[in-house]
Amino acid sequence: MTQTKYLIDERHLTKPRYNVNADIPIAPQPVLHPQSLEPVTPDFLSQIFPMGLIEQEVSSDRYIPIPEEVREIYKLWRPTPLVRALQLEKALDTPAHIYFKNESVSPSGSHKPNTAVPQAFYNKAEGIKSLTTETGAGQWGSALSMAGSYFDLKIEVFMVRVSYNQKPYRRLMMETFGGDVYPSPSDRTAYGRAILDKTPDTPGTLGMAISEAVEAAVTSGGKKKYSLGSVLNHVLTHQSVIGEETLKQMELADEYPDVVIGCVGGGSNFGGIAYPFLRENLLNGQKTRLLAVEPAAAPSLTRGKYTFDYGDTARMAPVLKMFTLGHEFVPAPLHAGGLRYHGMSASVSALYDGGYIEAVAVPQIGTFEAALTFARTEGIIPAPETAHAIKAAIDEALDAKKLGEKRIIVFNLSGHGYFDMAAYDEYLSGKLQNYQHPQPEIDEALSKVPEVTI
Ligand SMILES: Cc1ncc(COP(=O)(O)O)c(C=O)c1O
């Protein structure tokens, strides 16, 4: 009988995290202050983040230890299973072997607690009592609310309005963990009120919600810090536990991936699974393809520009060199709320620009078709974000079939979709649409990126 689950035990949690900055073959670009457009100082960053995380953000150490208190909590769900998708392979009649790393088994349902827990830990260690954040789909807000409950921190979540309306049970999950949730734009911040005055019917964006959360932190007189669930280097470093475990589990399977796939919003679950394999490519001569999958409705890598841009709409967050659609870009209200971001992590952007990773954009309806195929074969209903990775994995498996190749495919099952059933309802009742932005709209948003001379 062919083995299905590859499991490793808790001893493998002791491995430190992998920081891609140690090996990235491209000189890092400075992070800029949003007003002066000069490189940021730790003073500016420390209004937003605790020093423990700022140190990780700028570190070029290859490995960063995981504190004992964080490992204790990780043990509630880590290591997560690596599963061979035998039923899916059979349905596709492909010679490819498809594996998925099941991050949906975390208590809040996605990879997000891998960074929520250490972020809560480092804030608590510096005496912070409250964190503000944004959430798109609700997965990040749920994860941080859960982490807040472990470390007795109050969590304030600005949830993108369209998701707040689409996903009432996500809001209730956050409240169950003790979080306070507000639809963004909200009337709680000056920026939210300004947006509501101008566009009262806006669906909101992650960029706007980030602005509100940053404002709530920096105007708190030092009582609150801000926490970001993706994009930044320390977040991707926290997520590297996914890829490190996957490497071990592929050893158990006695196979090595030809392609590793993850969906990308800000890049954290993709970086989490892909970067340990990138290290093996760069240092040990492996040749795994690393494929980032984005929605056609928010195609920052495949249709954006590689340039400095603000991380948020109100221009309060640091400026990064990244693939961006422009910080004022408002993506269509697609169901993969966690992928509705205008930018991309700096390292994913630099690696894509340098040809070290690949990217593809997929349309919404195709992702739901793939999600149904997966649900009906493997039994897990994936998050709409995750369905992007599944679509690309299925396309790879069908391509391997056409070429008669035994391709080894690994994808990150970044989360489950049990709170996303309204999205499935829309798909099943034939109401779901594809969105493709006209180029002039993208050009208009791109014309607002800052002019930077470095
Ligand atoms: C299940 C799931 N997958 C993926 C993402 C995308 O984020 P990232 O690119 O940081 O992994 C999100 C974001 O909310 C998510 O909830």
The ligand as an ORCA input file, in Angstrom:
! r2SCAN-3c Opt
* xyz 0 1
  C      -5.375     30.726      3.952
  C      -4.504     31.826      3.453
  N      -3.570     31.540      2.529
  C      -2.778     32.498      2.030
  C      -2.900     33.824      2.419
  C      -2.035     34.843      1.777
  O      -1.095     35.419      2.611
  P       0.452     35.139      2.468
  O       0.846     35.459      1.079
  O       1.080     36.026      3.466
  O       0.656     33.716      2.804
  C      -3.846     34.166      3.404
  C      -3.947     35.554      3.867
  O      -4.824     35.956      4.574
  C      -4.668     33.138      3.917
  O      -5.602     33.411      4.833
*
